[in-house]
Amino acid sequence: MAAHIGATGKRPPLWKHGYVTSTWVEPSSTATALLLLGQGADPASERGVDCPGELPPPSDPNLVARATAAKAALGDRVFVLGHHYQRDEVIQFADVTGDSFKLAREAAARPDAEYIVFCGVHFMAESADILTTSAQQVVLPDLAAGCSMADMAALPQVEAAWEALEELGVAGSTVPVTYMNSSADIKGFVGRHGGVVCTSSNAERALRWAFERGQRVLFLPDQHLGRNTAVLKMGLDADDCVLYDPHKPGGGLTAKQLREAKMILWRGHCSVHGRFTRSSVDEVRMRVPGVNVLVHPECRYDVVTAADYVGSTEYIIDTIEAAPAGSAWAVGTELNLVRRLANAHPDKQVMFLDRTVCYCSTMNRIDLPHLVWSLEELVAGRVPNQITVDPDTAHHARVALDQMLALP
């Protein structure tokens, strides 16, 4: 998925904009920083348990040595996956880095690995469990590493919405599509009802497949990815999309709206990408003349339409890598990744789109202390925080995932 491309032309050297080097400058801290380091949990709103025993602080000089020793002791029995949004102290121990689906597929491609340690969030570990063999055990270093977007679509809510469509007589002509960033329960629901899973890279293909089989799509759980794909890539009108709010009777929509809609968008969003605003784009353009704005399709519609480039996490990485030296980029995605890109490309000016911090607070719960604890537990013969999906849910979720893999 890509937005319009901005005006091209030779840009003046960066020093004319006040830049001498591309040294990373940390955005200003905010109140959200209080929960960024994986300290504590909120069981009322997230999947959360505390790790037993004493965890050394991240600054402990022995942590790296302990992780290295534990990983070496496990050898090929363990395979560590690191999502792009993880902090550097964790990424350094990953055997493979990538986005959620790439990592799940990498886990499935390592059938000889007894343990899969997934440094990501809960739905990602679930997908890894679905795609790996029964002989493999998937570990999430901190069970408090959930996903606010995935939690915005609970199975009872989605089943109630589907029942409402059945009562209107339109469920038979509706195809459910769920974003990869959803729970195994939701993927299973979609598989049971003839739908498909999508990623931010293949959302357009998934929607075209769905519209070949039905008159409308129920898109879960990210409203922004659904709207951006439908309107900007599929050519649908904004009025073809309605927003279903599970906290309101009937989703807050009339029977007429549901019958006539082509896209029924679930009221869900990414807490990281949803923070970016059109004013963020306008401000960086004023501050950095000639800057390229590159954002993730989970951003709001007005942000995506104001950007120069839009695409998945892998697309963002590839775009920065291919950019010419001296170019300036304001990137609208998770801060750990932006900082890593800036440090990896000192010949380019890579900056965060917003001036305030935008870590994924739940992703950042996977810190080095939790990783060390998980690896040392495995060395001791204990499997901590194992993620398992029940067989029936896993079967139907696998159906939806396999359908995605079969997309033309």
Backbone hydrogen bonds in HBPLUS format (Angstrom, degrees):
<---DONOR---> <-ACCEPTOR-->    atom                        ^
c    i                          cat <-CA-CA->   ^        H-A-AA   ^      H-
h    n   atom  resd res      DA  || num        DHA   H-A  angle D-A-AA Bond
n    s   type  num  typ     dist DA aas  dist angle  dist       angle   num
A0016-LYS N   A0013-PRO O   3.02 MM   3  5.84 154.9  2.08 121.5 128.0     1
A0017-HIS N   A0014-LEU O   2.82 MM   3  5.32 153.2  1.89 114.0 122.9     2
A0019-TYR N   A0014-LEU O   3.23 MM   5  5.43 159.9  2.27 136.9 132.1     3
A0018-GLY N   A0015-TRP O   3.08 MM   3  5.02 159.3  2.12 103.7 106.9     4
A0033-ALA N   A0030-THR O   3.03 MM   3  5.68 158.6  2.08 117.1 123.2     5
A0034-LEU N   A0031-ALA O   3.16 MM   3  5.95 170.0  2.17 121.5 124.5     6
A0035-LEU N   A0032-THR O   3.19 MM   3  6.06 165.8  2.21 125.5 127.6     7
A0036-LEU N   A0033-ALA O   3.27 MM   3  5.04 172.0  2.28 107.9 107.9     8
A0045-SER N   A0042-ASP O   3.03 MM   3  5.84 154.4  2.10 125.5 131.3     9
A0046-GLU N   A0042-ASP O   2.96 MM   4  5.82 143.4  2.09 159.0 167.9    10
A0060-ASP N   A0057-PRO O   2.95 MM   3  5.55 168.8  1.96 125.1 128.1    11
A0063-LEU N   A0060-ASP O   3.16 MM   3  5.71 168.0  2.18 119.6 123.2    12
A0066-ARG N   A0062-ASN O   2.89 MM   4  6.06 155.6  1.95 153.5 161.1    13
A0067-ALA N   A0063-LEU O   2.87 MM   4  6.11 162.1  1.90 156.6 160.8    14
A0068-THR N   A0064-VAL O   2.93 MM   4  6.06 162.3  1.96 149.2 154.6    15
A0069-ALA N   A0065-ALA O   2.94 MM   4  6.08 159.3  1.99 146.0 151.5    16
A0070-ALA N   A0066-ARG O   2.95 MM   4  6.10 163.5  1.98 148.9 153.4    17
A0071-LYS N   A0067-ALA O   2.95 MM   4  6.03 164.9  1.97 151.2 155.6    18
A0072-ALA N   A0068-THR O   3.01 MM   4  6.11 154.6  2.08 143.5 150.7    19
A0073-ALA N   A0069-ALA O   2.93 MM   4  6.12 150.9  2.02 144.8 152.9    20
A0074-LEU N   A0070-ALA O   3.08 MM   4  6.34 146.3  2.20 144.9 153.1    21
A0075-GLY N   A0071-LYS O   2.99 MM   4  6.17 143.6  2.12 142.3 152.5    22
A0077-ARG N   A0074-LEU O   3.08 MM   3  5.49 153.0  2.16 135.1 134.8    23
A0078-VAL N   A0075-GLY O   3.37 MM   3  6.26 171.4  2.38 120.9 122.6    24
A0114-GLU N   A0077-ARG O   2.90 MM  37  4.92 110.8  2.39 110.5 127.6    25
A0115-TYR N   A0077-ARG O   2.76 MM  38  6.05 161.7  1.79 167.5 172.2    26
A0079-PHE N   A0115-TYR O   2.90 MM  36  6.27 141.5  2.05 152.0 164.1    27
A0117-VAL N   A0079-PHE O   2.99 MM  38  6.18 151.5  2.07 141.0 150.1    28
A0095-ASP N   A0080-VAL O   2.78 MM  15  5.32 152.7  1.86 135.9 144.3    29
A0081-LEU N   A0117-VAL O   2.90 MM  36  6.20 166.9  1.92 160.2 163.3    30
A0119-CYS N   A0081-LEU O   2.77 MM  38  5.68 159.6  1.82 151.5 156.6    31
A0082-GLY N   A0096-VAL O   2.99 MM  14  6.26 162.1  2.02 163.6 166.9    32
A0098-GLY N   A0082-GLY O   3.28 MM  16  6.76 141.6  2.44 148.1 154.1    33
A0083-HIS N   A0119-CYS O   3.05 MM  36  6.26 169.1  2.06 166.1 162.7    34
A0086-GLN N   A0083-HIS O   2.96 MM   3  5.61 168.2  1.97 126.2 128.7    35
A0084-HIS N   A0098-GLY O   3.18 MM  14  5.56 140.8  2.34 140.4 142.7    36
A0090-VAL N   A0087-ARG O   3.07 MM   3  5.65 148.6  2.17 114.6 123.2    37
A0091-ILE N   A0087-ARG O   3.04 MM   4  6.27 168.5  2.05 155.2 158.9    38
A0092-GLN N   A0088-ASP O   3.12 MM   4  6.12 153.2  2.20 152.1 154.5    39
A0093-PHE N   A0090-VAL O   3.00 MM   3  5.82 164.1  2.02 125.3 129.9    40
A0094-ALA N   A0091-ILE O   2.97 MM   3  5.15 165.9  1.99 113.5 118.1    41
A0103-LEU N   A0099-ASP O   3.07 MM   4  6.19 160.2  2.11 155.9 161.2    42
A0104-ALA N   A0100-SER O   3.12 MM   4  6.37 154.4  2.19 143.6 150.4    43
A0105-ARG N   A0101-PHE O   2.96 MM   4  6.20 159.8  2.00 154.0 159.0    44
A0106-GLU N   A0102-LYS O   2.90 MM   4  6.13 148.5  2.00 143.5 152.9    45
A0107-ALA N   A0103-LEU O   2.95 MM   4  6.22 150.4  2.04 146.0 153.4    46
A0108-ALA N   A0104-ALA O   3.11 MM   4  6.42 154.3  2.18 142.5 148.9    47
A0109-ALA N   A0105-ARG O   3.01 MM   4  6.23 133.0  2.24 139.2 151.9    48
A0109-ALA N   A0106-GLU O   3.16 MM   3  5.00 129.6  2.43  90.2 103.9    49
A0110-ARG N   A0107-ALA O   3.09 MM   3  5.37 162.3  2.12 111.1 114.7    50
A0113-ALA N   A0110-ARG O   3.07 MM   3  5.66 163.6  2.09 119.2 124.4    51
A0137-GLN N   A0114-GLU O   2.98 MM  23  6.33 157.6  2.03 151.8 158.0    52
A0116-ILE N   A0137-GLN O   2.86 MM  21  6.09 165.9  1.88 153.6 154.9    53
A0139-VAL N   A0116-ILE O   2.75 MM  23  6.02 166.8  1.77 159.6 161.0    54
A0118-PHE N   A0139-VAL O   2.84 MM  21  6.04 160.2  1.88 168.0 173.8    55
A0124-MET N   A0121-VAL O   3.04 MM   3  5.58 129.0  2.31 113.6 126.7    56
A0125-ALA N   A0121-VAL O   3.25 MM   4  6.60 153.9  2.32 151.5 159.3    57
A0122-HIS N   A0145-ALA O   2.81 MM  23  6.02 141.0  1.96 147.7 159.6    58
A0126-GLU N   A0122-HIS O   3.00 MM   4  6.31 153.1  2.07 152.8 161.1    59
A0127-SER N   A0123-PHE O   3.05 MM   4  6.28 156.0  2.11 141.7 147.2    60
A0128-ALA N   A0124-MET O   3.02 MM   4  6.34 152.0  2.10 144.9 152.8    61
A0129-ASP N   A0125-ALA O   2.95 MM   4  6.24 151.9  2.03 145.6 152.9    62
A0130-ILE N   A0126-GLU O   2.94 MM   4  6.26 151.0  2.03 149.8 158.1    63
A0131-LEU N   A0127-SER O   3.04 MM   4  6.23 151.7  2.12 147.1 153.9    64
A0132-THR N   A0128-ALA O   2.97 MM   4  5.97 129.1  2.24 144.8 156.1    65
A0136-GLN N   A0133-THR O   3.10 MM   3  5.54 162.2  2.14 111.7 117.3    66
A0387-ILE N   A0138-VAL O   2.85 MM 249  5.54 159.3  1.89 148.9 155.4    67
A0140-LEU N   A0385-ASN O   3.20 MM 245  5.70 164.3  2.23 146.4 148.5    68
A0145-ALA N   A0142-ASP O   3.04 MM   3  5.76 164.0  2.06 121.7 124.8    69
A0146-GLY N   A0144-ALA O   2.90 MM   2  5.66 123.3  2.22 111.5  94.9    70
A0151-ASP N   A0147-CYS O   3.00 MM   4  6.23 155.2  2.06 152.9 160.4    71
A0152-MET N   A0149-MET O   2.97 MM   3  5.23 152.0  2.05 106.3 115.3    72
A0153-ALA N   A0150-ALA O   3.32 MM   3  5.97 169.8  2.34 115.7 118.4    73
A0157-GLN N   A0154-ALA O   3.02 MM   3  5.41 121.0  2.39 109.3 123.9    74
A0158-VAL N   A0154-ALA O   3.07 MM   4  6.40 159.1  2.12 156.5 163.1    75
A0159-GLU N   A0155-LEU O   2.86 MM   4  6.04 163.6  1.89 161.7 166.4    76
A0160-ALA N   A0156-PRO O   3.01 MM   4  6.12 150.8  2.09 139.6 147.2    77
A0161-ALA N   A0157-GLN O   3.01 MM   4  6.31 152.1  2.09 144.9 152.4    78
A0162-TRP N   A0158-VAL O   2.95 MM   4  6.21 156.2  2.00 148.6 155.0    79
A0163-GLU N   A0159-GLU O   2.94 MM   4  6.17 152.5  2.02 144.3 151.9    80
A0164-ALA N   A0160-ALA O   3.06 MM   4  6.33 146.9  2.18 141.6 150.1    81
A0165-LEU N   A0161-ALA O   3.08 MM   4  6.47 147.9  2.19 143.4 151.9    82
A0166-GLU N   A0162-TRP O   2.86 MM   4  6.20 147.9  1.96 146.3 156.1    83
A0167-GLU N   A0163-GLU O   2.91 MM   4  6.18 154.8  1.97 147.3 153.4    84
A0168-LEU N   A0164-ALA O   3.14 MM   4  6.39 139.5  2.32 136.6 146.8    85
A0170-VAL N   A0165-LEU O   2.98 MM   5  5.41 158.6  2.02 161.0 156.6    86
A0169-GLY N   A0166-GLU O   2.94 MM   3  4.93 148.8  2.03  99.7 109.9    87
A0173-SER N   A0170-VAL O   3.13 MM   3  5.43 145.6  2.26 105.1 114.6    88
A0174-THR N   A0171-ALA O   3.05 MM   3  4.97 163.5  2.07 110.7 111.5    89
A0215-GLN N   A0173-SER O   2.81 MM  42  5.44 139.9  1.97 136.6 147.0    90
A0216-ARG N   A0173-SER O   3.26 MM  43  6.61 151.7  2.34 156.9 160.2    91
A0175-VAL N   A0216-ARG O   2.99 MM  41  6.43 161.8  2.02 150.4 152.9    92
A0218-LEU N   A0175-VAL O   3.13 MM  43  6.20 154.6  2.20 126.7 133.5    93
A0196-VAL N   A0176-PRO O   3.28 MM  20  6.89 142.6  2.43 146.3 155.9    94
A0177-VAL N   A0218-LEU O   2.91 MM  41  6.11 165.7  1.94 157.2 156.9    95
A0220-LEU N   A0177-VAL O   2.89 MM  43  6.24 162.0  1.92 157.8 163.5    96
A0178-THR N   A0196-VAL O   3.10 MM  18  6.58 155.8  2.16 150.2 157.7    97
A0198-CYS N   A0178-THR O   2.90 MM  20  6.23 142.6  2.04 149.7 154.3    98
A0179-TYR N   A0220-LEU O   2.72 MM  41  6.06 154.6  1.79 141.5 149.2    99
A0180-MET N   A0198-CYS O   2.75 MM  18  5.71 127.4  2.02 166.1 174.5   100
A0182-SER N   A0180-MET O   2.79 MM   2  5.53 139.6  1.95 104.6  92.1   101
A0187-LYS N   A0183-SER O   3.06 MM   4  6.44 162.0  2.10 151.6 156.8   102
A0188-GLY N   A0184-ALA O   2.80 MM   4  5.96 155.4  1.86 148.8 155.9   103
A0189-PHE N   A0185-ASP O   2.93 MM   4  6.20 151.7  2.01 142.3 150.0   104
A0190-VAL N   A0186-ILE O   2.98 MM   4  6.23 162.8  2.01 152.5 156.0   105
A0191-GLY N   A0187-LYS O   2.93 MM   4  6.19 155.9  1.99 146.9 153.8   106
A0192-ARG N   A0188-GLY O   2.94 MM   4  6.18 152.5  2.02 149.6 156.6   107
A0193-HIS N   A0189-PHE O   3.17 MM   4  6.40 132.8  2.40 141.0 153.0   108
A0193-HIS N   A0190-VAL O   3.19 MM   3  5.21 135.1  2.40  95.9 108.1   109
A0195-GLY N   A0190-VAL O   2.81 MM   5  4.87 161.0  1.84 154.4 149.1   110
A0197-VAL N   A0400-ALA O   3.44 MM 203  5.54 156.6  2.50 121.1 115.0   111
A0206-ALA N   A0202-ASN O   2.96 MM   4  6.23 157.8  2.01 154.8 161.8   112
A0207-LEU N   A0203-ALA O   2.93 MM   4  6.15 156.2  1.99 149.8 155.5   113
A0208-ARG N   A0204-GLU O   2.95 MM   4  6.21 160.9  1.99 154.1 159.2   114
A0209-TRP N   A0205-ARG O   2.99 MM   4  6.15 157.8  2.04 146.0 152.1   115
A0210-ALA N   A0206-ALA O   2.95 MM   4  6.18 155.5  2.01 143.7 150.6   116
A0211-PHE N   A0207-LEU O   2.88 MM   4  6.11 161.4  1.91 154.8 158.7   117
A0212-GLU N   A0208-ARG O   3.17 MM   4  6.33 127.4  2.46 137.1 149.2   118
A0212-GLU N   A0209-TRP O   3.24 MM   3  5.30 141.2  2.40  97.2 108.2   119
A0213-ARG N   A0210-ALA O   2.92 MM   3  5.27 154.1  1.99 109.0 117.6   120
A0214-GLY N   A0210-ALA O   3.01 MM   4  6.21 117.2  2.42 143.8 161.0   121
A0217-VAL N   A0262-LYS O   2.88 MM  45  6.20 149.3  1.97 141.0 148.5   122
A0264-ILE N   A0217-VAL O   2.76 MM  47  6.01 178.3  1.76 175.2 175.1   123
A0219-PHE N   A0264-ILE O   2.89 MM  45  6.07 159.1  1.93 150.5 157.5   124
A0266-TRP N   A0219-PHE O   3.03 MM  47  6.09 150.6  2.12 169.8 171.9   125
A0226-GLY N   A0222-ASP O   3.26 MM   4  6.42 166.0  2.28 151.4 155.6   126
A0223-GLN N   A0268-GLY O   3.01 MM  45  5.63 161.9  2.04 134.6 137.3   127
A0227-ARG N   A0223-GLN O   2.87 MM   4  6.01 165.0  1.90 150.0 154.2   128
A0228-ASN N   A0224-HIS O   2.84 MM   4  5.85 169.6  1.85 153.7 157.2   129
A0229-THR N   A0225-LEU O   3.03 MM   4  5.98 157.9  2.08 142.1 148.1   130
A0230-ALA N   A0226-GLY O   2.98 MM   4  6.05 165.7  2.00 148.0 152.6   131
A0231-VAL N   A0227-ARG O   2.92 MM   4  5.94 173.8  1.93 159.7 161.3   132
A0232-LEU N   A0228-ASN O   2.98 MM   4  5.52 147.8  2.08 131.8 141.7   133
A0233-LYS N   A0229-THR O   3.00 MM   4  5.03 143.1  2.14 122.5 132.5   134
A0234-MET N   A0229-THR O   3.02 MM   5  6.38 134.2  2.24 151.8 163.4   135
A0236-LEU N   A0230-ALA O   3.01 MM   6  5.60 161.0  2.04 150.9 144.7   136
A0240-ASP N   A0237-ASP O   2.84 MM   3  5.28 156.5  1.90 112.6 120.6   137
A0241-CYS N   A0238-ALA O   3.14 MM   3  5.57 162.5  2.17 110.9 116.2   138
A0262-LYS N   A0240-ASP O   2.96 MM  22  5.27 158.7  2.01 141.8 148.8   139
A0263-MET N   A0240-ASP O   3.04 MM  23  6.17 161.1  2.08 153.6 150.0   140
A0242-VAL N   A0263-MET O   2.92 MM  21  6.34 160.9  1.95 170.1 176.5   141
A0265-LEU N   A0242-VAL O   2.79 MM  23  5.95 162.9  1.81 177.1 172.1   142
A0244-TYR N   A0265-LEU O   2.70 MM  21  5.82 168.9  1.71 163.4 167.5   143
A0267-ARG N   A0244-TYR O   2.93 MM  23  5.71 133.0  2.15 171.4 156.9   144
A0245-ASP N   A0251-GLY O   2.94 MM   6  4.39 178.5  1.94 119.1 118.6   145
A0248-LYS N   A0245-ASP O   3.07 MM   3  5.67 165.2  2.09 124.9 126.0   146
A0251-GLY N   A0248-LYS O   2.85 MM   3  4.91 144.3  1.98 137.4 130.7   147
A0252-GLY N   A0249-PRO O   3.02 MM   3  5.75 168.7  2.03 120.6 124.0   148
A0253-LEU N   A0250-GLY O   3.26 MM   3  5.81 164.7  2.28 112.4 116.7   149
A0258-LEU N   A0254-THR O   3.10 MM   4  6.44 158.8  2.15 152.2 157.3   150
A0259-ARG N   A0255-ALA O   2.96 MM   4  6.16 157.8  2.01 149.4 155.7   151
A0260-GLU N   A0256-LYS O   2.99 MM   4  6.09 157.6  2.04 149.6 155.2   152
A0261-ALA N   A0257-GLN O   3.01 MM   4  5.85 129.8  2.27 139.5 150.2   153
A0268-GLY N   A0266-TRP O   2.83 MM   2  5.65 126.1  2.13 112.3  95.7   154
A0274-GLY N   A0270-CYS O   2.83 MM   4  5.53 146.2  1.94 143.4 153.0   155
A0275-ARG N   A0272-VAL O   3.16 MM   3  5.69 162.2  2.19 112.9 118.5   156
A0276-PHE N   A0273-HIS O   3.36 MM   3  5.89 153.1  2.44 110.6 116.3   157
A0280-SER N   A0277-THR O   2.96 MM   3  5.18 132.9  2.19 100.2 113.1   158
A0281-VAL N   A0278-ARG O   3.09 MM   3  5.19 117.9  2.50  96.8 111.0   159
A0282-ASP N   A0278-ARG O   2.96 MM   4  6.31 166.3  1.98 155.5 159.0   160
A0283-GLU N   A0279-SER O   2.86 MM   4  5.86 158.3  1.91 143.6 149.5   161
A0284-VAL N   A0280-SER O   3.14 MM   4  6.29 160.3  2.18 143.5 148.0   162
A0285-ARG N   A0281-VAL O   3.11 MM   4  6.29 151.6  2.19 148.9 156.6   163
A0286-MET N   A0282-ASP O   3.12 MM   4  6.37 148.7  2.23 144.0 151.9   164
A0287-ARG N   A0283-GLU O   2.97 MM   4  6.16 150.7  2.06 144.3 153.0   165
A0288-VAL N   A0284-VAL O   2.81 MM   4  5.77 150.0  1.90 144.0 151.0   166
A0291-VAL N   A0288-VAL O   3.13 MM   3  5.63 144.5  2.26 146.2 142.7   167
A0292-ASN N   A0328-ALA O   2.89 MM  36  6.06 163.6  1.91 138.0 143.1   168
A0330-ALA N   A0292-ASN O   2.82 MM  38  6.13 165.0  1.84 161.8 165.6   169
A0308-ASP N   A0293-VAL O   2.93 MM  15  5.20 147.9  2.03 132.4 142.8   170
A0309-TYR N   A0293-VAL O   3.01 MM  16  6.35 156.5  2.07 160.3 161.9   171
A0294-LEU N   A0330-ALA O   2.95 MM  36  6.17 166.6  1.97 157.3 161.4   172
A0332-GLY N   A0294-LEU O   2.79 MM  38  6.17 160.5  1.83 149.8 155.8   173
A0295-VAL N   A0309-TYR O   2.96 MM  14  6.43 159.9  2.00 152.6 154.0   174
A0311-GLY N   A0295-VAL O   3.04 MM  16  6.58 152.6  2.12 153.9 162.6   175
A0296-HIS N   A0332-GLY O   3.33 MM  36  6.32 149.3  2.43 155.8 149.7   176
A0299-CYS N   A0296-HIS O   3.03 MM   3  5.89 162.2  2.07 125.9 129.1   177
A0303-VAL N   A0300-ARG O   3.06 MM   3  5.28 129.7  2.32 102.4 116.0   178
A0304-VAL N   A0300-ARG O   2.93 MM   4  6.24 163.7  1.96 159.5 164.4   179
A0305-THR N   A0301-TYR O   2.95 MM   4  6.12 164.6  1.98 155.1 158.8   180
A0306-ALA N   A0303-VAL O   3.17 MM   3  5.16 134.5  2.39  94.9 107.6   181
A0307-ALA N   A0303-VAL O   3.10 MM   4  6.25 118.6  2.50 139.9 154.9   182
A0307-ALA N   A0304-VAL O   3.20 MM   3  5.19 149.0  2.31  98.7 107.8   183
A0316-ILE N   A0312-SER O   2.86 MM   4  6.18 155.7  1.92 154.1 160.6   184
A0317-ILE N   A0313-THR O   3.05 MM   4  6.36 161.9  2.08 152.2 156.2   185
A0318-ASP N   A0314-GLU O   2.93 MM   4  6.15 167.1  1.94 151.9 155.5   186
A0319-THR N   A0315-TYR O   2.85 MM   4  5.96 155.2  1.91 149.9 156.8   187
A0320-ILE N   A0316-ILE O   3.10 MM   4  6.31 163.7  2.13 151.9 155.0   188
A0321-GLU N   A0317-ILE O   3.02 MM   4  6.21 162.1  2.05 151.0 156.5   189
A0322-ALA N   A0318-ASP O   3.00 MM   4  6.15 147.1  2.11 143.4 151.4   190
A0323-ALA N   A0319-THR O   3.08 MM   4  6.09 116.9  2.49 137.0 151.9   191
A0323-ALA N   A0320-ILE O   3.23 MM   3  5.12 149.0  2.33  97.8 106.9   192
A0327-SER N   A0324-PRO O   3.22 MM   3  5.87 158.1  2.27 137.2 137.9   193
A0326-GLY N   A0347-ASP O   2.78 MM  21  5.96 158.4  1.83 150.2 157.4   194
A0349-GLN N   A0327-SER O   2.95 MM  22  6.23 163.8  1.98 155.7 159.4   195
A0329-TRP N   A0349-GLN O   2.69 MM  20  6.03 162.7  1.72 170.6 168.8   196
A0351-MET N   A0329-TRP O   2.81 MM  22  6.13 161.2  1.85 166.4 172.9   197
A0331-VAL N   A0351-MET O   2.91 MM  20  6.25 165.7  1.93 164.2 164.0   198
A0353-LEU N   A0331-VAL O   3.03 MM  22  5.06 150.6  2.12 134.2 126.5   199
A0338-VAL N   A0334-GLU O   3.25 MM   4  6.54 162.0  2.28 149.8 155.2   200
A0339-ARG N   A0335-LEU O   2.87 MM   4  6.00 168.2  1.88 159.6 162.3   201
A0340-ARG N   A0336-ASN O   3.00 MM   4  6.16 152.3  2.08 141.0 148.9   202
A0341-LEU N   A0337-LEU O   2.89 MM   4  6.14 156.2  1.94 152.2 158.4   203
A0342-ALA N   A0338-VAL O   2.91 MM   4  6.15 156.5  1.96 149.5 156.1   204
A0343-ASN N   A0339-ARG O   3.01 MM   4  6.23 158.2  2.05 147.5 152.7   205
A0344-ALA N   A0340-ARG O   2.98 MM   4  6.09 140.5  2.14 139.7 150.6   206
A0345-HIS N   A0341-LEU O   3.07 MM   4  6.16 126.8  2.37 141.4 153.0   207
A0348-LYS N   A0345-HIS O   3.04 MM   3  5.69 164.8  2.06 123.8 126.1   208
A0364-ASN N   A0360-CYS O   2.97 MM   4  6.15 151.7  2.05 155.0 163.4   209
A0365-ARG N   A0362-THR O   3.06 MM   3  5.26 159.7  2.10 105.7 111.9   210
A0366-ILE N   A0363-MET O   3.24 MM   3  6.11 165.1  2.26 119.5 122.9   211
A0367-ASP N   A0365-ARG O   2.94 MM   2  5.61 116.1  2.36 111.5  94.2   212
A0371-LEU N   A0367-ASP O   3.06 MM   4  6.33 157.8  2.11 152.5 159.5   213
A0372-VAL N   A0368-LEU O   2.86 MM   4  5.99 167.8  1.87 159.3 161.8   214
A0373-TRP N   A0369-PRO O   2.97 MM   4  6.14 164.5  1.99 148.0 152.6   215
A0374-SER N   A0370-HIS O   2.96 MM   4  6.15 159.4  2.00 146.8 152.0   216
A0375-LEU N   A0371-LEU O   2.98 MM   4  6.22 168.1  2.00 156.8 159.2   217
A0376-GLU N   A0372-VAL O   2.91 MM   4  6.05 164.6  1.93 156.3 160.9   218
A0377-GLU N   A0373-TRP O   2.94 MM   4  6.06 147.4  2.05 144.6 153.5   219
A0378-LEU N   A0374-SER O   3.09 MM   4  6.38 154.5  2.16 146.4 152.7   220
A0379-VAL N   A0375-LEU O   3.00 MM   4  6.32 153.4  2.07 146.4 153.9   221
A0380-ALA N   A0376-GLU O   3.06 MM   4  6.25 144.5  2.19 137.6 146.7   222
A0380-ALA N   A0377-GLU O   3.11 MM   3  5.03 120.1  2.49  91.4 106.4   223
A0382-ARG N   A0377-GLU O   2.90 MM   5  5.21 158.9  1.95 155.3 148.2   224
A0381-GLY N   A0378-LEU O   3.01 MM   3  5.04 158.2  2.05 103.5 110.0   225
A0394-ALA N   A0390-ASP O   2.88 MM   4  5.99 167.2  1.90 163.3 167.4   226
A0395-HIS N   A0391-PRO O   2.88 MM   4  5.99 152.3  1.95 144.8 151.6   227
A0396-HIS N   A0392-ASP O   3.21 MM   4  6.52 169.1  2.23 155.5 155.6   228
A0397-ALA N   A0393-THR O   2.86 MM   4  5.98 157.7  1.91 153.7 161.1   229
A0398-ARG N   A0394-ALA O   2.85 MM   4  5.89 150.6  1.94 142.3 150.4   230
A0399-VAL N   A0395-HIS O   3.05 MM   4  6.40 143.0  2.20 141.1 151.3   231
A0400-ALA N   A0396-HIS O   3.21 MM   4  6.57 155.9  2.27 145.2 149.5   232
A0401-LEU N   A0397-ALA O   2.91 MM   4  6.19 154.2  1.98 148.6 156.7   233
A0402-ASP N   A0398-ARG O   2.74 MM   4  5.85 161.4  1.77 150.5 155.6   234
A0403-GLN N   A0399-VAL O   2.97 MM   4  6.15 146.4  2.09 140.1 149.5   235
A0404-MET N   A0400-ALA O   3.14 MM   4  6.41 145.2  2.27 136.2 144.7   236
A0404-MET N   A0401-LEU O   3.09 MM   3  5.08 119.1  2.48  92.8 107.7   237
A0405-LEU N   A0401-LEU O   3.06 MM   4  6.45 153.9  2.13 147.0 153.8   238
A0406-ALA N   A0402-ASP O   3.02 MM   4  6.28 131.0  2.27 138.4 151.3   239
A0406-ALA N   A0403-GLN O   3.17 MM   3  5.02 132.0  2.41  91.0 104.1   240
A0407-LEU N   A0404-MET O   3.09 MM   3  5.28 165.4  2.11 109.7 113.9   241
